[in-house]
């Protein structure tokens, strides 16, 4: 590579210009050679790299065209995000050097939802790590960051109207007596959302409701059925602390929180959880029992249906669409809800049959908190998910059903046993590489042998960039 590279430029501030800036920044930061990147002016007729936003030859909003000849490199896409993927491919080719092949490449993703989740409630990770995580996603052309911001063990999102959520809800006392916690300010969120957008990633916040709510209720206990004080647990599992579905005050409280969430996050989708919600407190609460009787419900779980439909309605009025874990299917879910399926594939089939859009993140292929081998691994939550199994993940095997409603897939990273950022990296790399191919490439072009051949060099380059990873078997 030459000492200096010329990139064609668009109008300052345009998507084209921003893509040029991204490429320039990545080239200079890399150890590819050039220490200087210039933007070619109109009079400069020979840029080394040209970027173009155009619909010619491109039939997918994230698709791109890449051409490398002896004289020029051409990147074309119909959108900024398509150019980001073209840039990532170019950088990978350059990094694999020293020979740079001449090539023509038309590329497009198989699925529009290619996600990675991160639980920051069980363990908190600083903003710098979240940005590093986003870099890793973008490098693998994953376009969704599902940020699990609240759970029993911590509330991690600053809400100005309800400061106790973070003053109290973000901190727990560990078994050894130490305080553990942390949270993201509005400014942090802005940093993350902007950084993600630059890298082609949409951030989906999750506010887990009405279960997994101990930290929220430690701060505002009046929103449980009992109103009694709640301690933030320092152990893992499912807890009885749930929001009360029978009081209007609960919904007003959540509405205020969601108003601030939607100010901070521009995503058209908001994840409202819905998983693993016990009904014990509702069963013992007269007002919940009355609500049950009024609706002639058979089981207390139906109160969860009421809860989610009301929350989805709130989101709809502020122009956002609800995503929920597959438990919300059981109790007449909001008609427009996207179902994120994590348990048995029968729930995916049911969701599709009921006409919902679906995202697949099944435990058996997508839970990166599972062990990576049968033995010799550091402590994990359980289960076993090998690299090969992730590579074999196919979110769309249900051919008899309307597969257009399968938006894509996602891996989940629950952090009960990931105390450090280095452990998170160990658990996700190299499985994230297999996920990337499973979600981007058509099944017929996947080639496990080739994937395995390419991995060692790719892992070496990730290690040089500062990522920890699990060594290949
Ligand atoms: C989940 O794993 N509880 C969605």
Boltz pocket constraint, residues with backbone or C-beta under 6 A from the ligand:
constraints:
  - pocket:
      binder: B
      contacts: [[A, 275], [A, 276], [A, 325], [A, 342]]
      max_distance: 6.0
